[in-house]
Each structure stands twice: as C-alpha cells, then as structure tokens.
Amino acid sequence: MQLENRRSGLFLHEQEVHMCRQAVATVLEVAMPPEDSEQLITEVISEMEATQ
C-alpha cells in the first residue's frame, strides 16, 4: 500500500496493512452509531455551557 500527502509518501508492507485493517475493524465494533454520537456530543456541550 502506498500513502501520499503533499509533502511525502510512504509504503506499507502487508503486515502493517493487516494491523491497520484490524484497528479499523475494532473501532467499527465499539463505535456508537452517528446519531448516538451526535446526541452525546450535544449533551456534553450543554453540560459544559451550564457550568460556565
């Protein structure tokens, strides 16, 4: 796999790609649905604003 940005490039070997795929799979398993995330963020903002 080759990654590029404005300043540099990077080659990842298959083992590194596999580790990245595993990490993404783990995040997807534990992540909240977008609607729940939005609600949680809204609640935290409201609580923070109430304490100021």
N, C-alpha and C positions, 0 to 999 in steps of 0.2 A: 504494500500500500504506500502511496506517495501523498504526503500532505504538503500543501504550499500556501504561503501567505505573501504579503507584499515584500517582505524582507528576506525570506529564506524558504527552504524546502526541507523535507525530512522523509526518509524512507523507514517504514516499519516492517519488521520481519513477521512472519506468520504467527509466531508465539506472542508477540506484542499485540497483534491484531486480535488474536483469540482472547487475550486478557482484557482488551478494551471491550470486546463484544460481551464478555461475561459481566463486566462492570455495568454496561448499559442494561443488560437483562436484569441485574439486581436492582438497579434504580427503577426500572419499569415495574418490577414486582412490588416495591414498597411505596411507590409514589401515590399520592392522592389523585383522584380524578381532578381535572382542571376546575370544575365547578366548586369542589370542596376546598381546593387551594385558594381560589378567589375569595370564598366566604371566610376562611381562616385569616387571610391577609386583611380583609376588611375589618374583622373583629379585633385583630391586634392593633390596627391603626386607630380604631375607635377607642380602645382601652388606653393607648398611649396619649391620644389627644385629651382624654378625660382627666389624665393625671398631670397635665401640664398647667 
